[in-house]
Every structure is written in C-alpha cells, then in structure tokens.
Amino acid sequence: MSLISVDQTITIAMSVTDRHASAKWYESLLGFELRYHADEAGWSEIQTKTPGVVIGLGEHTKPAPGNCVPVFGIADLDAARQKLEQVNVKFDGETDVVEGMVKTATFYDPDGNALMLAEDLTGSAG
C-alpha cells in the first residue's frame, strides 16, 4: 500500500522560451495535440499519444533544457503533502496556487530529483 494515491495522469513539465512555437513543433513533428495555452500563467499543455500523459510547457526567459519534472495528478494535494512531510520528504518551498486553475508542490526523491504534485482546481480533472 502506498503512502499517497496519485491519479492516472502525468504531466512532463519542460521549460521553453516560446510555448506557442514549441507546441507547434510537437504538433507538426510528433502529432501531439494542443490542449490549451494559459497565457496569463505562462503555461501550455499538449496531449501526447499516450492516454493520461501530457507535456506541459512553462515559458522562461532562460529555460533549463533537460530539466524535465514529472508532475503527478492528485485529488488532495494538501493531505498528500502532509503525509509525505511526516516521513521527511523534502519540499521546495510552499505550495503554489493559481486560483481556479491548479495547486502544485515540488518535492525531491532521495537523490535530489525534482517531482511535483498537482491538484486540478478547474473542476475538470483528467
């Protein structure tokens, strides 16, 4: 039995300089489908050919290529975070909230690899 229960979704978050251009690249070369651009949040999502697996494009002026962060969907981020912190899992600061969109928290595995939990606040999980 696991400590927390993640959803059947995973978002692979990558940093890019131009989300719109990157989304077009993934669409035209790999056949992935644009889910949405959230310009106010500097975020775009594209659906891969694998059910439940999405690529999230975070726009940064100086992206960090190769720095992919798996983002696991979860129904109750606060409860999951509390359980992980109780067994000394290290988190990177406070939980981030984009009202009406998403709640996220970055944490680390024993080797320092970044992972993230994300709770959908739009009411349309999945």
Secondary structure, 3 states (H helix, E strand, C coil): CCCCCEEEEEEEEEEECCHHHHHHHHHHHHCCEEEEEEHHHCEEEEECCCCCEEEEEEECCCCCCCCCEEEEEECCHHHHHHHHHHCCCCECCCCEEECCCEEEEEEECCCCCEEEEEEECCCCCC
